[in-house]
Amino acid sequence: MTTPKPTTGLDRLRGLQARGLLEKDHPTVAALLADEALTDTDLLRAGRLLANLDHDAVLTHHPGTPVVTVAVTGQSTVGRILDPLRAELARHGLLLRATVGEHGTYVRDLTQPQGSYDLTLCLLDAETVFCEVPVPWRAADAERAATEVLRRLAGLAGGFTGLLVLNTVPLLRRYTHQLVDHGSRAELGIVWREFNAGLLRLAAAHPAVVVIDLDPLIAEGGPAADPRMAAYAKEQLAAPLLAAYAREVGHLARSLCGRTRKALVLDLDNTLWDGILGEDGPEGIAAAGTLRGEAYGGFQKVVKQLGSQGVLLAVSSKNDERPVLEVLRGHPDMALRERDFVSVEAGWRPKDGALARIARRLGIGADALVFADDSPAEREQVRLGLPEVAVVPLDDEPALHVTRLLRDGWFDTLTLTREDRARTGRYREEGERRALRERAGSHEDFLRELRVGVELGPPRPHEYARLAQLTQRTNQFNLTGLRLRQHELAAVPLLLAARSTDRFGDNGLVGAVAGRYADDGLHLDNLWLSCRVLARGIEQACLSALLAYARERGLPAVYAGFRPTRANARARDFYPSLGFAETGHGGTEGEAVIFRHDLGVIPAIPGHVRIDATQLGSGKDGG
């Protein structure tokens, strides 16, 4: 009797398609594509299958599903990127709506009026340069062509209004070895590296440009090109490289949609160290000094590196708490110490519950967590109990832990800010706030003793990166779901930053207001507030200050909108609670509810909040 082959996520996806349920059951697609058994080839097949997805039907069933609009262009044939890109976005719950340019039309495509694309991918390859090199040619000819391409791209980037994604270009042997002397080959190598360095510098010079470096992708997967596809189909980048590139673009799209993960929760036994603490004792575990121990130690250093950039680290371990803390505090092998973690959950209850407690303690959703564990049973238990958690499958080969952890770029972000680097310390201060809350007799007593200070005013020049990040990462108190990139913030007529402090320290830039003045009053296009400081009266204080300012300026009213998203339900009554009256609705599901405040009665700033400064911007009648 033959043992039936296990059903994979791809099989189940095909089953949904066969039964006509792909659109209705679309929220399950991401989980199906997270199946650990799926190969890169399976993902490509999934991308082809999803090409037939009816987006309108998906949005009818699930109006909140994010749609990412992408324009693809390049020097060569680029349409082959669509299948892997569609699959990668689907893995993150995103729908792809793409437009593909014709062969060799990237200059025209990038200079024509740009549509409202979230991303414009301009796939560069060696032909982008060599199509402009005469025959026969020397390295100097390649240098002139590369300089011209770089100059052209810099000009295009300077006038670009969307987010333009470029890539570095692999130098192929079929070009270097057309030069028969080693001196000329070295000269070409220098030219090419300077060309790629120039591309990477475009990202630093233009906020609207992202450059994906293909070198690390080729180093892991190669090959860079398929000569037959290059000759016959004009596809200059090999399919595996395109798939790896699509994965990077998927991370970028996820970040733009506010789905960057915030916290990494780690198992301990055979994840951070070699051995089982409960059985082997502290002297029997290792993260240094042995071949396997060194591999675990290397993994710990990578985790610590992520933590230094604002990724919150936590532990979920099936162990007694006391020995775990003793190891984290004093074991000589550990690169990670107790102070590196914002939460340590050690015990014997199911891990999905532990992760839920960690999320609550940090004030973030479970969909902001990444969980790494070597145990298939524990991973499956978390998948079933908290399907929104991203799960990293580790196993008994610690040398692969780093590769597996970094494979999906769960914490990738467009920019890293000073607030990011300080995040772990700020969350650690939350422990002191929790202690104060537990000591206080009531929530009101807690807020009074917290001594919250708020400064509301125009952003300072160095704060724009943090503001953009705040709009992209804030979900619970993002009242319309609006997300803005750094270069888009300059076009907001009224942009205010909210900074807060309390008795335990500086919380930094925690909120933002986007609005505009018009003949009928002040229109608030959106408010954002970090979940870290929610329910401390900051949001009420900011809005009360704005209303008072509007009345002082003699404006007739203040208008605001609320558009429900998958995560902002708790803010649904924010405007009505401060005296706004509902005046209308966008008309269709998913459109904003409109509110109006007549400025007759201005709500008081909460008594426990001190407004340290207010400069409420300029504009029509705005001072």
Secondary structure as the mmCIF struct_conf table of DSSP 4:
data_model
#
loop_
_struct_conf.conf_type_id
_struct_conf.id
_struct_conf.beg_label_comp_id
_struct_conf.beg_label_asym_id
_struct_conf.beg_label_seq_id
_struct_conf.end_label_comp_id
_struct_conf.end_label_asym_id
_struct_conf.end_label_seq_id
HELX_LH_PP_P HELX_LH_PP_P1 THR A 2 THR A 8
HELX_RH_AL_P HELX_RH_AL_P1 GLY A 9 ALA A 18
TURN_TY1_P TURN_TY1_P1 ARG A 19 GLY A 20
TURN_TY1_P TURN_TY1_P2 LEU A 22 ASP A 25
HELX_RH_3T_P HELX_RH_3T_P1 HIS A 26 THR A 28
HELX_RH_AL_P HELX_RH_AL_P2 VAL A 29 LEU A 33
TURN_TY1_P TURN_TY1_P3 ALA A 34 ALA A 34
TURN_TY1_P TURN_TY1_P4 GLU A 36 ALA A 37
HELX_RH_AL_P HELX_RH_AL_P3 ASP A 40 LEU A 50
TURN_TY1_P TURN_TY1_P5 ALA A 51 ASN A 52
HELX_RH_AL_P HELX_RH_AL_P4 HIS A 55 HIS A 61
TURN_TY1_P TURN_TY1_P6 PRO A 63 GLY A 64
STRN STRN1 VAL A 67 GLY A 74
BEND BEND1 GLN A 75 SER A 76
HELX_RH_3T_P HELX_RH_3T_P2 GLY A 79 ILE A 81
HELX_RH_AL_P HELX_RH_AL_P5 LEU A 82 ARG A 91
TURN_TY1_P TURN_TY1_P7 HIS A 92 GLY A 93
STRN STRN2 LEU A 95 VAL A 100
HELX_LH_PP_P HELX_LH_PP_P2 GLY A 101 GLU A 102
TURN_TY1_P TURN_TY1_P8 HIS A 103 GLY A 104
HELX_RH_AL_P HELX_RH_AL_P6 TYR A 106 THR A 111
BEND BEND2 GLN A 112 GLN A 112
HELX_LH_PP_P HELX_LH_PP_P3 PRO A 113 GLN A 114
BEND BEND3 SER A 116 SER A 116
BEND BEND4 ASP A 118 ASP A 118
STRN STRN3 LEU A 119 LEU A 123
HELX_RH_AL_P HELX_RH_AL_P7 ALA A 126 PHE A 130
TURN_TY1_P TURN_TY1_P9 CYS A 131 GLU A 132
BEND BEND5 VAL A 133 VAL A 133
BEND BEND6 VAL A 135 PRO A 136
HELX_RH_AL_P HELX_RH_AL_P8 ALA A 139 GLY A 158
TURN_TY1_P TURN_TY1_P10 GLY A 159 GLY A 159
BEND BEND7 GLY A 162 GLY A 162
STRN STRN4 LEU A 164 ASN A 167
HELX_LH_PP_P HELX_LH_PP_P4 PRO A 170 LEU A 172
HELX_RH_AL_P HELX_RH_AL_P9 ARG A 173 THR A 176
TURN_TY1_P TURN_TY1_P11 HIS A 177 GLN A 178
BEND BEND8 LEU A 179 LEU A 179
BEND BEND9 ASP A 181 ASP A 181
HELX_RH_AL_P HELX_RH_AL_P10 HIS A 182 ALA A 205
TURN_TY1_P TURN_TY1_P12 PRO A 207 ALA A 208
STRN STRN5 VAL A 209 ILE A 212
BEND BEND10 LEU A 214 LEU A 214
HELX_RH_AL_P HELX_RH_AL_P11 ASP A 215 GLU A 220
TURN_TY1_P TURN_TY1_P13 GLY A 221 GLY A 221
BEND BEND11 ALA A 224 ALA A 224
HELX_RH_AL_P HELX_RH_AL_P12 PRO A 227 ALA A 233
BEND BEND12 LEU A 237 LEU A 237
HELX_RH_AL_P HELX_RH_AL_P13 ALA A 239 LEU A 256
TURN_TY1_P TURN_TY1_P14 CYS A 257 GLY A 258
STRN STRN6 ALA A 263 LEU A 266
STRN STRN7 ASP A 269 ASP A 269
TURN_TY1_P TURN_TY1_P15 ASN A 270 LEU A 272
STRN STRN8 TRP A 273 ASP A 274
BEND BEND13 GLY A 275 GLY A 275
HELX_RH_AL_P HELX_RH_AL_P14 LEU A 277 ASP A 280
HELX_RH_3T_P HELX_RH_3T_P3 PRO A 282 GLY A 284
STRN STRN9 ALA A 286 ALA A 286
BEND BEND14 ALA A 287 THR A 290
HELX_RH_AL_P HELX_RH_AL_P15 LEU A 291 GLY A 307
TURN_TY1_P TURN_TY1_P16 SER A 308 GLY A 310
STRN STRN10 LEU A 312 SER A 317
BEND BEND15 LYS A 318 ASN A 319
HELX_RH_AL_P HELX_RH_AL_P16 GLU A 321 GLY A 330
TURN_TY1_P TURN_TY1_P17 PRO A 332 ASP A 333
BEND BEND16 ALA A 335 LEU A 336
HELX_RH_3T_P HELX_RH_3T_P4 GLU A 338 ASP A 340
BEND BEND17 VAL A 342 VAL A 342
STRN STRN11 SER A 343 ALA A 346
BEND BEND18 GLY A 347 ARG A 349
HELX_RH_AL_P HELX_RH_AL_P17 LYS A 351 LEU A 362
TURN_TY1_P TURN_TY1_P18 GLY A 363 GLY A 363
HELX_RH_3T_P HELX_RH_3T_P5 ALA A 366 ALA A 368
STRN STRN12 LEU A 369 ASP A 373
BEND BEND19 ASP A 374 ASP A 374
HELX_RH_AL_P HELX_RH_AL_P18 PRO A 376 GLY A 385
TURN_TY1_P TURN_TY1_P19 PRO A 387 GLU A 388
BEND BEND20 VAL A 389 VAL A 389
STRN STRN13 ALA A 390 PRO A 393
BEND BEND21 ASP A 396 ASP A 396
HELX_RH_3T_P HELX_RH_3T_P6 PRO A 398 LEU A 400
HELX_RH_AL_P HELX_RH_AL_P19 HIS A 401 LEU A 406
TURN_TY1_P TURN_TY1_P20 ARG A 407 ASP A 408
TURN_TY1_P TURN_TY1_P21 TRP A 410 PHE A 411
BEND BEND22 LEU A 414 LEU A 414
HELX_RH_AL_P HELX_RH_AL_P20 ARG A 418 ARG A 421
TURN_TY1_P TURN_TY1_P22 ALA A 422 ALA A 422
HELX_RH_AL_P HELX_RH_AL_P21 ARG A 423 ARG A 439
BEND BEND23 ALA A 440 SER A 442
HELX_RH_AL_P HELX_RH_AL_P22 HIS A 443 LEU A 450
STRN STRN14 VAL A 452 GLY A 457
HELX_LH_PP_P HELX_LH_PP_P5 PRO A 458 ARG A 460
HELX_RH_3T_P HELX_RH_3T_P7 PRO A 461 GLU A 463
HELX_RH_AL_P HELX_RH_AL_P23 TYR A 464 ARG A 473
TURN_TY1_P TURN_TY1_P23 GLN A 476 PHE A 477
STRN STRN15 ASN A 478 ASN A 478
BEND BEND24 LEU A 479 THR A 480
HELX_RH_AL_P HELX_RH_AL_P24 GLN A 486 LEU A 489
TURN_TY1_P TURN_TY1_P24 ALA A 490 ALA A 491
BEND BEND25 PRO A 493 PRO A 493
STRN STRN16 LEU A 494 ASP A 502
TURN_TY1_P TURN_TY1_P25 ARG A 503 PHE A 504
STRN STRN17 GLY A 505 ALA A 518
TURN_TY1_P TURN_TY1_P26 ASP A 519 ASP A 520
STRN STRN18 GLY A 521 LEU A 529
HELX_RH_3T_P HELX_RH_3T_P8 CYS A 531 VAL A 533
TURN_TY1_P TURN_TY1_P27 LEU A 534 ALA A 535
BEND BEND26 ARG A 536 GLY A 537
HELX_RH_AL_P HELX_RH_AL_P25 ILE A 538 GLU A 552
TURN_TY1_P TURN_TY1_P28 ARG A 553 GLY A 554
BEND BEND27 PRO A 556 PRO A 556
STRN STRN19 VAL A 558 PHE A 562
BEND BEND28 ARG A 566 ALA A 567
HELX_RH_3T_P HELX_RH_3T_P9 ALA A 569 ALA A 571
TURN_TY1_P TURN_TY1_P29 ARG A 572 ASP A 573
HELX_RH_AL_P HELX_RH_AL_P26 PHE A 574 SER A 577
TURN_TY1_P TURN_TY1_P30 LEU A 578 GLY A 579
STRN STRN20 ALA A 581 HIS A 585
BEND BEND29 GLY A 587 THR A 588
TURN_TY1_P TURN_TY1_P31 GLU A 589 GLY A 590
BEND BEND30 GLU A 591 GLU A 591
HELX_LH_PP_P HELX_LH_PP_P6 ALA A 592 ALA A 592
STRN STRN21 VAL A 593 HIS A 597
BEND BEND31 LEU A 599 VAL A 601
HELX_LH_PP_P HELX_LH_PP_P7 ILE A 602 PRO A 606
TURN_TY1_P TURN_TY1_P32 GLY A 607 HIS A 608
STRN STRN22 VAL A 609 THR A 614
BEND BEND32 GLY A 619 GLY A 619
TURN_TY1_P TURN_TY1_P33 LYS A 620 ASP A 621
#
